[in-house]
Amino acid sequence: MGSTPNTLTNLIPTLYEALDVVSRELVGFIPSVTRDSQLARAAIGQTVYSPVAPAATAGNVEANTVPPDDGQQTIGNISMAITKSRYTPIRWQGEESMQMNSPGGLGVRALMRDQFAQGMRTLCNEIEADLAGLYLYGSRAIVPNDTTIFKTNLADAANVRKILMDNGAPTSELKMVIGTDAGAALRSQATILSVLPSAQDMATQGVLINAAGFQIRESAQIKSPVIGTHSGGTVGTAAYAVGDTSIVLASAGSGTIVAGDVISFANDPNYYVVVTGDTDVSGGGTIVIAEPGLRVAIAGSASPAITVRAKANRSMAFARSAIVLATRMPALPEGGDMGVDRTTITDPRSGLSFEVSKYLQYRQVRYEIAIAWGVKAVKTEHIALMAGS
């Protein structure tokens, strides 16, 4: 090692050993969302386009001399921005390398495997955290009967599925990502033994359980955001129809309602996700709830009380097509930089591609693991929250 100009080709086995460790971390969102992972380069702020296949059209099977002249489709696309370009570094000096490779030493390659694993793990966790942050775009929410999701049965999965079905989400490829508290509650139930995935193949890698049509995974990055300080607020005297999203508050109560809060109105069993909040509810401002809006109309002068759900985790249920993760290789200047070698490795389970670069320096060598990415909620009606531990 040291400053010896080994090519990165020799490190490929070490890199894939490291990937094998990373792929088994608690990253539930990355394998659950729609991914557009390309080896092309992109800069921060650059807009990239992900293709979207349209819904299929079915036809009647009828005998004929030739097959029907159909099947043409217009392929759409989703535009999204690359918002982050991040790296993790690894550096070895010549003296360190010789000491580690001396008789009785651990060996540089063995330690480097763990260093690369930790580097990719850090980047995976950052991407996972960004995806978990899309809870802000949930359409509606459920609140478990108990504090913890799945504490007594699987009813929470059925209830959150109802939200997605009511909103018109596709029934195929439904995903759910929960926190570790909910995962522990799920594992404690005897019923889980009868519905465990039959095989841990590429499609089911990391799936905890299949229930109510969802592939359920865990994530260590589930958010538990700070909620508004609202107390005693009510809706104003105007009437609201089913589907309305802008709600004017009465000049009552105190505190704040913030984006991402899960709220309910008196005499309405539904829980709504706040898109735009109010910094002082006593002033009679306006809040906006997510599409598809109210499920129960509010009569004029009813002025129902508003309740903000207590601080809780934001586990998420969604159709895969509702969330997109785009990854690219980080930008390079024209003509390149000081890197003497580069390679790209792709995790076959998550689909993430990392760029590994090598920089030769004075009596030391520096490796860099890098990836650029952006995330987007493209169909908010097909995302629902589970506001519980």
N, C-alpha and C positions, 0 to 999 in steps of 0.2 A: 504494500500500500504506500503510504506517504505520498511523495510526489511522483511515484512511478506511473507512467501514462498507460495504465490498463484501460481497455475499452469497456464500455458499459455492458457489452455483450456478455462478458464474464460474470456480471452481476445479476443476470436475468434469473437464474435459479433462486438466488437470495431474495430478489424482489418478489417473486411469486410465492415464496414461502411466507414472506411478510403479508402479502395480500390474503393468503389463506387464513391468517389470524384476523385481519381486519374485517373480512367478509362475515365473520361470526359475531361481530359486536352488535349491541342493541341499537341498530339503525332500522327503524320500521318504515319510515317514510320513503327513503331512497328506492327500495325495491317495489314500493306500492304505487308510485305516481308515474305518469307518462314521462319518459325520458327521451331527450334529444341529445345524445352524446356523440359528438363529432371530433375528429382530429384536427379540424381547421382551427386557425388561431382567431382570437377575438380580443378586443380591448375593452376596458371598463367603459360603460356607457354605450357601447355599440349595440345596435339592434340586430337580433337574429330572428330567423323565421323557422318555425317548426311546422311541418306538414300535418294536416288533419284530414283523415279519410271521412267521407260523408256516410250517413246511415245507408244501409243496404235496402234495396227495393226487391220484394219478393214477387214471383210470378207463378202462374199455374203451369204445371207440367202437362204438356199436351204433345201427342205424337205428330211429327211433321217430317218432311223430306230433308229439311235442313234445320239446324238449331236457330233459336231466335236471334235477331240482330240487335242485341242489347248489351248492357254491361258498361256503357260509357258513364263516367263519373267526373264531376268537377271537384278537384282536390283543393281544399281550402288551406289556410295557414294561420298560425298564431304568431303575432309579433311580440317579442319580449326583449328586455335589455339585459346585457351582461353587467351585473352590479358589483361583482367581487372578483378579484384575481389575487390568489393567496399562495403562499409557499411555506414549507418547513425546511430548515437547513440541517445538514449533517457535516461536520468537519473533523478531519483526522490529521494530526501532525506526524511527521516521520518518527520521532522518538516514541510517541504513543503507540504507533503501529508495531514498531519493533518490540516494545515491551509486551504487548498483548499477544504477539506471535511467538514469543520466546517459549522454551520448554516449560510446561506447567501453566502457561497462560490460557485464557479462555479462547483466544483466537479472534481476529478482527471480524471475519465473516459472520461468526455466530452472533457477535454483538451488533453488527450492522443490520442483521436481519431484524433484530428487535427495534433498532433505531428507525429503520424504514417502516416497520409496522406501526410504531408510535406516531411517526410523521403523517402517514396516511390516515391513521385513526383520528388525529387532530383535525385534518381537513374534512374527513367524513362527518365528524361531529358538528363542524361548522355548517356544512351543507344541510345536515339533518335539522339543526336548530333553525335555519332559515325556513325550511319547509314547515316545521312546527309552528313558526310565527305566522303562518297563513291562517291561523284560527280566527284572525280578525275578519276574514271573509266568509265565515260560516253563515248559512242562511237562517237556521233556527237551531234550537238546542233541546236536549232533554236533561232533566235532573233526576238522578237515581232515587229510588225509594229510600235508600240508606245513603250515608255519606260516601261510601265507596262503590264505584261501579262494579257490577257483577258479584256483590257480596253474598247474595242469597240464591240467585238464579241467573238465567240468560235473558231475562225480560228486557234489559236495557238495550240489547242488540236488536230485538224485535221492535222496540219503540223508536229507536233512531232510524231503523230501516223505513218505518212508516213515514217519517219526515221526508226521506229521499224519494220514496214512491209518490207521496202527495205532490212533490215538486217536479215530478216527471223525469227523475234520473233513470238511466238505463239499468236494467237488472243484472247485466253481466259485469264482471270485474268490479265488484263492490269491495272496498278495502276499509279496514278500521285499524287505527294505530292508537294504542292506549299506553298509559304510564305504567311504571313498575308496581305501584300499589294495586291498580286494577288487575295487572297480570298475576300478582300473588293471590288476589281474591279468586280469580278464575281458576288457577291451579288447585285451589283448596277444595273445589267442588268435585264430587265423585262423577258427575255427569260428563266432565271433560274427557274421561277415559274412553267414552263411547264415540266421541266425535273428533278425536285427534287425526291429523292428516295421516294417510296410510303410508306415504313415502316422502322422504325429504329430498325430492329432486330439485332441479333448478327453479321450477315454478313455485314450490312450497318452501324453499329455503327460508328459515326464520319464522314460518307461520306457527303461531302458538295453537290456534284452533280455527276450524271453520264452523261458523254459527250464523244462522239467519241470513245465509247468502254472502256473508263477509269472510274474507281472509283476514284474520286478526293477528297483528304483530305488535310487539312492544317497542318503545323508544325511550331512551334515557333523556331525551331532549324535550319532552312534553312541557308546555308552558303552564305556569300558574301565576297569571298576571295580577298586578295590583288593581283593585277595582275602585270605582268611584265612591265618594263619601256620602252619596245621596241618603236623605232621610226625610220621610213624610211628604214626598212630592206626589202630585196627582196630574192627570190629564186635564186640559182645559175644557171648556163647555161646548166646543164644536163637535159635530158628529163625524164619524169616520167609517168608511165602507171597507169591506173585505178587500185586501190588496193595497190599501193605503200604506205608505211608508213614512211620510212626514207627520209627526205628531207634535202639536203645540201644547206646552205644559201650562198649567195654572201657576199663578204667582203664589206658590206655597212650598213649604218644606225648606230644606237647606242642603248644601253640599253639591257634589258634582256627579254627573253621569259621563263615563268616558267610553271611547270606542273600544269594542270588544266586550263590554259588559253584557251579561245575560240578564234580561229583565222580563217581568211578567206584569200583566194588568189584572186587576180584580175582576172576577167572573169570567176570566179567559184562561183555560188550562194550558195554553201554549207558552213557550219561552222563546223570546226573540233576541237576536244579536244586534247590538247597537253599532251602527256605521259612523254616525256623527253624534257626539254627545253635547252636553251643556255644562259650561264651567260654573254656573250658579243657578240651580233650579228655582230658587226663590224669585228670580226675575221673570219667570214665565217665558222662557226661550223655546226653541224647537229642537227636537231630537229626530234622527232618521234611523229607522230600523232596516235590516237587510231585506232584499227581495226574497220571496214573493210577497212580503208585507203581512198585514194583519190577516189572521185566519178567522177571527170573530169580530164582527162590527161593533163599534162603540156608539151608543145612542147619544144624541145631543143632550147636554147638561148632565150626563151620567158621571163625569169626572172621576173615573176609577182610579184607585190608588195604584202607585207604581212600586214594585218590589225589585230590588237588585239582588241577584243571586250572590251568596257569600263567596269569598275567595275560594277558588277550586281549580283543579287541573282542567286543561282544555284538550281532552282526548278528541280525536276527530274520526268521522266516518264519511266516506266520499266515494264517488265513482272515479276510477283511475283517470279518466279523461278530464276530470275537473281541475287537476293540478298538473303543471308541467315544470320539469327541471331540465334546463339546458346547460350543458357543460361544453367547454372548449379548451384548447390549449392557450396559455397566456401569450400576449403579444410580444413580438421581438422586433427590434429596429431593423431597417433595411441594411443588409450586409451582415447581420448577426451581431453577437456580443462576444464576450471573452470565453464562453463555454467551448470546451474542446470536444465534447461528445454529448449526444442526447438520445434518449429512447423514450418510447411511450408504452406503458403497460396498461392493459384493460382487465378489470376484474370481471370474470365471466358471470358472476352472480348478480352484482349490482349494476353492471354496465358502465361504471365510472372508469374514465381513462385518466391516468396521471402522467405528467411529463417529468422524467428524471434527467437532470442535467449535471454535468461534471465540469468543475472549474479547477484547473491546476494553478496553484499559488506557490509562493516561496516556501519550499520544504513542508508543504501541507496541501491537502486536497479537500475541496468542498463539494458536497452533493446537495442538490436542491430538488425537492418534490413539489410540483406546482399544478394548479388547476384553476380555471376561471369558470364562473357559473352565474346563473340567474334563475329565479323561481317566479312562478306566476299562478294565481288562481284564475282560471279562464272561464269557469262556469260556477259561479258562487251558489246558485240554487242547488247544485249537486254536492254541496259540502254541508255537513251538520256537525254540531258539537255535542260532547258529552261532558257536562259540567259537574264533575265529581272527582273524588280522590282516585 
